[in-house]
Amino acid sequence: MAGRIFVSYRRAETAPQAGWLSDRLAEHFGRPQVLKDAPPGAAASCDVLLALIGHYWLTPAGPDDAVRLEIESALTRGVQVIPVLVDGARMPAVAELPPSLAGLAQRPPLGLGAASPDLDVSRLVQVLDQSIAQGMAQRQATQAGPARNQPTVTGMAPSWPAALPAQPPPAQPAPAQPAPAQPAPAQPAPVQPGHSGPAQTRPMPPGRRLRPRTIALAACGAVAAAIVAFIAIPGSKPASSPSSSASSHHDSSPKTAPSPTPSAPARVLVADDFSTGKIGWVDDYHQTAGAYTGTGAYRLGVTGANGLSELARPSSAAHGLSGATPLNLDVTVDVRKLSGAPQGYGYGIALRSDGSGDVYAFLVMDHAVAIQKWVDGGARVTGLPAPVSTSALHPGAADRLRAVCQTAADGMSVHLELWLNGQKMVDYTDRDHPYTKGYMGLYVETISDASSTAAAEFDNFTAAQVRG
């Protein structure tokens, strides 16, 4: 089927997903019909623009943001714009959009995630087939002489099942003369929400605390023939993809119960590449446990057994992040293992620590990842959520770890997510006396019976506030 598709994305955030999606679309539509890394002006000559939206698109990218220019160009020329939310990113509200894109806020998006990428692409291809077919049929009708009261090209919208609750299509006005018949697309099967993480590994043995722990987020315009159409917005902030400039191509578990997906970060509160000591990372109980490397990283280690741990907090961070905070946070960091006994270590991010052992620990372990909830003053770890085995770790190199912690239901529950290298691995809601505030920090622990040393190196730390 003819019809060109423009893939708009931010290299600093969604480059891997954009490349993979472009290859899949090229298999169906043909390589010449799929444009990626093209000048922004090329978007206006395409039939559809796919706007890949990650968790950090709302971060300002400047007046010359290529993503915004691409989308504005497409909208101005009546090109259908379909937002594609990557890995659970959310749609911005009207007030968060630039004026030129504010009218797009009613458009429901499609999704693309690590849980079911092939199913997501299959649904997207069905939407594109229908959208392009309807656009071509409408153009033919226009060239032949549009019937009175017949919607224009920019008023068309295909009737695929949207990601948001479906709305009944408005009745179409009866045309004065028959329009060319449009192909009747097959309706794709609805995508069921949720995420199935990798297979679980065996539960971690509960550890003993020998001393207190150290504090240390598709189609075009208004609907005339079917349902509401779609939206797209610019904005960017590096997440789990390699970083570059701020333009689109010039800029890359087990669930125990259904739980809400956190909103995208509203703003970045702390960002540290550890090239200086301005954030003041410190282990209050054992200041020698952590240290700046002098090469743009921070090292933290602990020696002991049975759940001994160290936590380094950002003592000079603003927004209250140096102390116990109730803020909902989305935290990312690059972390590399330096030492650890087989099945005897954990390292990563600590959130909501009370300073005496109780904490949510988001950990990389030996061939696994886990969210641990330590209770009873750090005396033991609860059985839920269970660790998740994975082969996605990079031995000898850094992995991108992301921790999300969001209070819900007026403090009666806390939603937790752990992501590894851009893939959600653990998604869990704690409803058993959840922790609603506490210290944030870098974290290492030993979990073996025999004494050993666990150490890790941290870099590129970011903490953003999540709007509930």
C-alpha positions in Angstrom: 0.0 0.0 0.0 1.3 3.4 -0.9 1.8 6.1 1.8 4.8 7.5 3.5 5.4 7.3 7.3 7.6 9.7 9.2 9.1 8.5 12.5 9.7 11.4 14.9 11.8 10.6 18.0 14.4 11.9 20.4 17.7 10.2 20.1 18.6 10.8 23.7 15.5 8.9 24.9 13.9 6.6 22.3 16.5 5.9 19.6 16.6 2.1 20.1 12.8 1.9 19.9 12.6 4.2 16.9 15.2 2.1 15.0 13.5 -1.2 15.8 10.0 0.2 15.0 11.3 1.6 11.6 12.7 -1.8 10.7 9.3 -3.5 11.5 7.3 -0.9 9.5 9.7 -1.2 6.5 9.0 -5.0 6.4 5.3 -4.2 5.9 5.3 -0.9 3.9 8.7 -1.0 2.2 11.9 0.8 3.2 11.3 3.9 0.9 8.0 4.5 2.6 9.4 4.8 6.1 11.3 8.0 6.9 13.6 8.3 9.9 16.4 10.8 10.5 15.0 13.0 7.7 14.9 16.8 7.8 11.9 18.2 9.7 10.4 19.6 6.5 10.0 16.1 5.2 7.3 15.4 7.7 4.9 17.7 5.8 5.0 15.5 2.7 4.2 12.3 4.5 0.8 10.6 5.0 1.3 9.9 8.7 3.7 11.0 11.4 4.5 8.7 14.3 5.6 10.7 17.4 7.5 8.5 19.8 7.0 9.9 23.3 9.1 8.9 26.2 8.9 9.7 29.9 11.0 12.9 29.6 9.4 14.6 26.5 8.1 17.5 28.5 11.5 18.7 29.5 12.1 21.9 27.5 14.2 21.4 24.4 14.6 25.1 23.2 12.9 27.1 20.4 14.7 25.1 17.7 13.6 21.7 18.9 13.4 19.5 15.8 10.7 17.3 17.3 8.4 20.2 17.8 9.1 21.6 14.3 8.4 18.2 12.7 5.1 17.8 14.5 4.0 21.4 13.8 4.9 21.1 10.2 2.9 17.9 9.9 -0.2 19.4 11.6 -0.1 22.5 9.6 -0.2 20.5 6.4 -3.0 18.2 7.6 -0.7 15.2 8.0 -2.1 12.6 10.5 -0.1 12.6 13.7 -0.2 9.5 15.9 1.5 9.6 19.3 3.2 6.4 20.3 3.8 6.2 24.1 7.0 4.3 24.8 7.3 2.0 27.8 4.3 3.4 29.6 5.0 7.1 29.1 1.9 9.3 29.7 0.2 12.0 27.5 0.7 15.6 28.6 -2.1 17.8 29.7 -3.2 20.8 27.6 -1.4 23.2 30.0 1.9 21.3 29.6 1.9 21.7 25.8 3.3 24.6 23.8 0.5 26.8 22.3 1.0 25.4 18.8 0.2 21.9 20.0 -2.4 22.6 22.7 -5.3 21.6 20.5 -4.0 18.0 20.3 -4.6 17.1 23.9 -7.8 15.1 23.2 -6.1 12.6 20.9 -5.7 9.2 22.5 -2.3 7.4 21.7 -1.1 4.0 20.9 1.6 2.2 22.9 4.9 0.5 22.4 6.4 -1.4 25.2 8.9 -4.1 26.1 6.1 -6.4 27.4 4.5 -7.1 24.0 6.4 -5.2 21.3 5.2 -7.5 18.4 1.6 -7.2 19.4 2.0 -3.4 19.8 3.5 -3.1 16.3 0.8 -5.4 14.8 -1.8 -3.1 16.1 0.0 0.0 14.9 0.4 -1.5 11.4 -3.4 -2.1 11.3 -4.0 1.5 12.3 -1.6 2.8 9.7 -3.1 0.6 7.0 -6.6 1.9 7.8 -5.4 5.5 8.2 -3.5 5.6 4.9 -6.4 3.8 3.0 -8.9 6.3 4.3 -6.7 9.2 3.5 -6.1 8.0 -0.1 -9.9 7.4 -0.5 -10.7 10.8 0.8 -8.2 12.5 -1.5 -9.6 10.6 -4.5 -13.1 11.8 -3.5 -11.8 15.4 -3.2 -10.1 15.2 -6.6 -13.4 13.9 -8.1 -15.3 16.7 -6.5 -16.1 16.5 -2.8 -19.8 16.0 -1.9 -21.5 18.7 0.1 -21.1 18.3 3.9 -18.4 15.6 3.4 -15.5 15.8 5.8 -12.2 17.0 4.5 -8.9 15.0 4.7 -7.9 16.6 8.0 -11.4 15.8 9.5 -10.9 12.1 8.8 -10.0 9.7 11.6 -9.9 5.9 11.4 -12.0 3.9 13.8 -9.4 1.8 15.6 -9.8 0.9 19.2 -8.1 3.6 21.2 -5.9 3.3 24.2 -8.4 5.5 26.1 -12.0 4.5 26.7 -13.8 4.2 23.4 -16.4 6.9 22.6 -19.4 6.2 20.3 -18.8 7.6 16.8 -20.9 10.6 15.9 -23.5 10.1 13.2 -22.2 11.1 9.8 -24.2 13.6 7.7 -25.7 12.0 4.6 -23.7 13.2 1.5 -25.5 14.7 -1.4 -23.8 12.3 -3.8 -22.1 9.0 -3.0 -18.4 9.1 -2.1 -16.0 6.4 -3.2 -16.3 3.4 -1.0 -13.6 3.2 1.7 -12.0 -0.1 2.5 -13.4 -1.7 5.6 -10.4 -2.5 7.8 -10.2 -5.4 10.1 -10.6 -4.4 13.7 -7.5 -5.4 15.7 -8.0 -7.3 18.9 -7.9 -5.0 21.9 -4.6 -4.9 23.7 -5.0 -5.9 27.3 -3.3 -3.6 29.8 -0.6 -4.8 32.0 2.9 -6.2 31.9 4.2 -9.7 32.2 7.7 -9.6 33.5 10.5 -12.2 33.1 10.3 -15.5 34.9 10.8 -15.3 38.6 13.8 -16.7 40.4 13.6 -18.3 43.8 12.8 -15.9 46.7 15.8 -14.3 48.5 16.5 -15.7 51.9 15.7 -13.2 54.6 18.7 -11.5 56.0 19.6 -10.3 59.5 20.5 -6.8 60.3 23.5 -6.7 62.5 23.4 -2.9 62.8 21.3 -0.1 61.6 21.4 0.7 57.9 23.4 3.8 57.0 21.6 6.8 55.7 23.8 7.3 53.3 5.9 7.5 31.6 -3.9 7.4 16.2 -4.6 9.6 13.7 -5.1 13.4 13.0 -7.6 16.2 13.7 -11.1 16.2 15.0 -13.3 13.1 14.5 -15.9 13.4 11.8 -16.3 9.8 10.7 -15.3 7.7 13.8 -13.5 8.4 17.1 -11.3 11.0 18.7 -7.9 11.4 17.1 -4.4 11.5 18.5 -1.8 13.8 20.0 2.0 14.5 20.1 4.3 16.7 22.1 7.9 17.7 22.2 10.2 17.7 25.2 13.1 15.5 26.2 15.3 14.3 29.0 17.8 11.4 28.6 16.6 8.3 30.2 17.9 4.8 29.4 19.1 5.6 25.9 22.4 7.1 24.8 22.4 10.8 25.2 23.0 13.3 22.4 21.4 16.7 21.5 17.8 17.7 22.2 16.3 17.0 18.9 14.5 13.9 17.6 17.3 12.5 15.6 19.8 15.1 16.4 19.1 14.6 20.0 17.5 7.8 21.7 7.5 -8.5 36.8 5.6 -9.9 38.3 2.4 -8.1 39.4 0.7 -9.2 42.4 -2.3 -6.9 41.8 -3.4 -4.4 39.2 -1.8 -1.1 40.0 -1.8 2.4 38.5 1.0 3.5 36.2 2.8 6.5 37.6 2.6 9.8 35.8 5.7 11.0 34.0 8.2 13.1 36.0 7.0 16.7 36.2 10.5 18.0 36.6 14.0 16.9 37.4 15.0 17.8 40.9 18.6 16.5 41.0 21.0 15.5 38.3 24.6 14.5 39.0 27.3 13.1 36.8 29.6 12.9 39.9 32.3 15.1 38.2 32.2 17.4 41.2 31.2 17.0 44.8 28.5 19.7 44.7 25.7 17.3 45.6 27.7 16.1 48.6 27.0 12.3 48.6 27.8 11.0 52.0 27.4 7.9 54.2 26.6 9.4 57.5 27.5 6.4 59.6 30.7 5.3 57.8 32.0 8.1 55.7 34.8 5.9 54.3 32.2 3.5 52.8 31.7 5.9 49.8 33.9 8.1 47.8 34.1 10.1 44.5 36.5 8.4 42.1 37.8 11.6 40.5 36.9 10.3 37.1 33.2 11.2 37.1 31.7 8.4 39.3 30.9 7.5 42.9 31.9 4.2 44.6 30.1 2.7 47.5 31.0 -0.6 49.3 30.2 -2.7 52.4 31.9 -5.6 54.0 30.0 -8.1 56.2 27.2 -10.7 56.0 23.5 -11.3 56.4 22.1 -8.1 55.0 24.6 -5.6 56.1 24.2 -2.4 54.0 25.4 1.1 53.3 23.4 4.0 52.0 24.9 7.3 50.7 22.5 10.2 50.5 22.8 13.6 48.6 23.5 15.8 51.6 23.5 19.1 49.5 20.5 18.3 47.3 17.7 20.8 47.0 13.9 20.3 47.2 14.3 18.4 50.5 16.0 15.4 49.0 18.9 15.6 51.4 16.5 14.5 54.2 13.4 12.3 54.7 11.0 13.3 51.9 7.4 12.3 51.1 7.9 13.2 47.4 7.0 10.7 44.7 10.2 10.1 42.8 11.4 8.6 39.5 15.1 7.9 40.0 17.7 6.6 37.4 21.4 5.8 37.7 24.1 4.0 35.8 25.5 1.3 38.1 28.4 -1.2 37.6 29.4 -4.0 39.9 32.9 -3.9 41.4 32.7 -6.8 43.7 30.3 -9.3 45.3 30.1 -12.9 46.4 28.0 -15.2 44.1 24.3 -14.8 45.1 25.5 -12.6 47.9 25.2 -9.0 47.0 22.8 -6.3 45.9 23.4 -2.7 44.7 21.2 0.1 43.4 18.8 2.7 44.7 17.2 3.1 48.1 14.0 5.0 48.6 11.9 5.8 51.7 14.6 4.8 54.2 13.8 5.6 57.8 17.6 5.6 58.7 17.2 2.6 61.0 16.9 -0.2 58.5 13.4 0.0 57.0 13.7 0.9 53.3 12.6 0.1 49.8 15.7 -1.2 48.0 15.7 -1.4 44.2 18.6 -3.8 43.5 20.7 -5.4 40.8 21.8 -8.8 42.1 23.6 -11.9 40.8 21.6 -12.7 37.5 18.5 -11.0 39.0 16.8 -7.8 40.0 14.5 -7.1 42.9 12.6 -4.6 45.0 13.2 -5.5 48.6 11.2 -4.1 51.5 13.1 -4.3 54.7 11.0 -4.2 57.9 11.4 -4.5 61.7 14.3 -2.0 61.8 16.1 -3.8 59.0 15.9 -7.2 60.6 14.2 -9.0 57.7 13.0 -8.7 54.1 9.4 -9.4 53.2 8.6 -12.1 50.7 6.9 -9.7 48.2 7.6 -8.8 45.5 9.8 -11.8 44.6 13.1 -11.3 42.8 13.1 -11.6 39.0 15.8 -13.5 37.1 17.3 -11.8 34.0 19.9 -12.2 31.4 19.8 -8.5 30.4 22.6 -7.5 32.8 26.0 -6.4 31.3 28.8 -8.1 33.1 31.8 -5.8 33.5 29.8 -2.8 32.2 27.2 -0.4 33.6 23.5 -1.1 33.6 20.8 1.6 33.7 18.6 1.2 36.8 15.4 3.1 37.3 13.3 3.1 40.4 9.7 4.6 40.7 8.1 5.2 44.0 4.6 6.8 44.2 2.2 7.1 47.1 -1.5 6.4 46.3 -4.9 6.0 48.0 -4.2 8.7 50.6 -1.1 6.9 51.8 -2.8 3.5 52.0 -0.6 2.1 49.2 2.7 2.8 47.5 3.3 1.9 43.8 6.8 0.6 43.0 8.5 -0.1 39.7 12.0 -1.3 38.8 13.3 -0.9 35.3 16.6 -2.3 33.9 18.1 -0.9 30.7 14.7 0.5 29.5 12.7 -2.6 30.4 10.2 -2.8 33.2 11.1 -5.8 35.3 9.1 -5.4 38.6 5.8 -3.7 39.1 4.3 -3.9 42.5 2.0 -2.1 44.9 2.7 -2.3 48.6 -0.5 -2.1 50.7 1.0 -3.6 53.9 2.0 -0.6 56.1 3.7 1.1 53.1 6.5 3.6 53.6 5.3 7.1 52.7 8.4 9.1 53.3 12.1 8.6 54.0 15.7 9.1 52.7 16.8 8.6 49.2 20.3 7.3 48.2 22.7 5.0 46.5 22.8 1.6 48.1 24.8 -1.6 48.5 24.3 -4.7 50.7 25.7 -8.1 51.4 23.2 -11.0 51.7 25.5 -14.0 52.1 26.0 -16.0 55.3 29.8 -15.6 55.1 31.4 -12.2 55.3 32.1 -10.7 51.9 32.5 -7.3 50.2 29.8 -5.8 47.9 30.8 -2.7 46.0 29.5 -0.8 43.0 30.2 2.3 41.0 27.5 4.9 40.2 27.2 7.5 37.5 24.6 9.8 35.8 22.2 10.0 38.6 18.8 11.7 38.1 15.9 12.2 40.4 12.6 13.6 39.1 9.3 14.3 40.9 6.3 12.3 39.8 2.9 14.0 39.8 0.3 11.8 41.4 
